Amino acid sequence: MTYDGASDAEEIARAVKTFDAINALRRATEEDAGEGEDARRARKRAAALERAAERAKRAKAKRQGEGFDGNKNVKSTGAYVTGLPSDATEEELGEAFKKCGVVKLDAKTGRARVKVYRDADGKVKGDGLVVFLKAPSVDLAIALLDQTELRLGDATTRMTVTAAKFEAKARGDDEGGGAKVAAKASGGGARMTKADRKRAAALLKRQEAEALGWAGFDDDVDAKKLIVVLRRMFTLEEMYADANLRKELEEDVMEEAQRTCGPVMSVKTYTTSQDGTMTIRFKSLEAVEACVKAWNGRWFDGRQIEASMWDGKSKFVSQRDESEAAQRARLDAYAAELGGGSDAEDAEDDDDDVDDDDEHSDDEQ
C-alpha cells in the first residue's frame, strides 16, 4: 500500500466542510428557537447532518483498518521470508513452500505469486514473498519452514518465515525492504481495472475448484486416479423395477468402502449403463488401491464385480444402451410411482371396455 496524501487531504476538507455546516445550522437553530416549526425542522436537519458525519467517520476508520488491496485484511495469506541466498530464485522458493498449500496465481500472468526481491541492479536482497490461496497455509508454512534451510545441509540458507504485513510506503526508500515491495507483488500498486478484477475473480474461482474441488485437499494427486469404477453391480431390469435400489446401493457401497478402503468423497450410480456401473471417488491413492484389490473379482448378488481405476476417458451414461425390456420396466415403474397402472394393464382395461360394449350391443339387439 502506498500513502496517498491527496486522498487524506480530500477527506479532511470534506470533514471540515461538514462540521462547518453543522455549526452553522446549530447557530441558526439557536437564533430561531422561538420560531416554532422552522426551528424544529432546523434541529432535524442538524441531527441528520451529525448522523451523516458520524457514518463518514466510521467508514474512514474502517478503511484505515483494511488490507492493501481494499479488502478487509482479517488474516494474511502471504508468507514473508528472509535469509534467502544471493542466488535464490522464484522457482526454488515456490517449490519449497508448495508443500504447505496451494500458491495463488497472478490474475494477469497466470504464474504463481512467488517473489524474490532484488535491488536496482538485479541482485537478490535476501527476502521474498509467497502468497497462498488460503490463510491457514501461512500458519503451516511458519510451523514447517521457519528456521529451516532452503537447501538442506546448507546453514547459510536458513530461512525466517512470518506472516506478511503490508505497510505504508512511508517506511522508507526502495532499499527499505520487502513490506513495501510486497504490497506491489501481492496485488497493490496500480489500481486494478474492472476487467482486471473480473479476470482475477474468475481465476481465483477456477483455481479453488481445481485445487480443492476433486480431492478435498491441496496436493498434486491426479484427480482421475482417485476414482474407482465398479461394473456388474446391478442390471437395468433390477434398477427400473425398484425405485429405491439406487439409493440403497449407494448407501451400502459408501459404508463398505469407508470401512474397508478409506475416506470416500462420493458414490455415483449410472442407472442407464448396460454394465451396471457405479463409481467411487476417494481422497487418497492408497484407498483407491485398497478398493481395487478388495473388490475386483468379488461376488455380489450372483454377479462377479469388476473393479478398476478410471482411465480418465470412459463415459458411462448412454440412453441408447437401454434395452427394450428395461425401457418398458422403467416406464411401468414410473407409472406405478404416479399411482397409475402399467401399459399392459391399460391395454387390458381397454379390452374390458370393448367386451362391455359388445355385451351392451347384444342386449340391445
Secondary structure, DSSP 8 states (H G I E B T S, - for coil): ----HHHHHHHHHHHHHHHHHHHHHHHHHHHTGGGTHHHHHHHHHHHHHHHHHHHHHHHHHHHHTS-TTSS--SS--EEEEE---TT--HHHHHHHHGGGS-B-B-TTT-SB-EEEEE-TTS-EEEEEEEEBSSTHHHHHHHHHHTT-BSSTT-GGGB-EEEE-----GGG-SGGG-HHHHHHHHTT-SS---HHHHHHHHHHHHHHHIIIIITTSS-S---GGGGEEEEESS--HHHHHH-TTHHHHHHHHHHHHHHHHT--EEEEEE-TT-TT--EEEEESSHHHHHHHHHHHTT-EETTEE-EEEE--SS-----GGG--HHHHHHHHHHHHHHTT---HHHHHHHHHHHHHHHHHHHHHH-
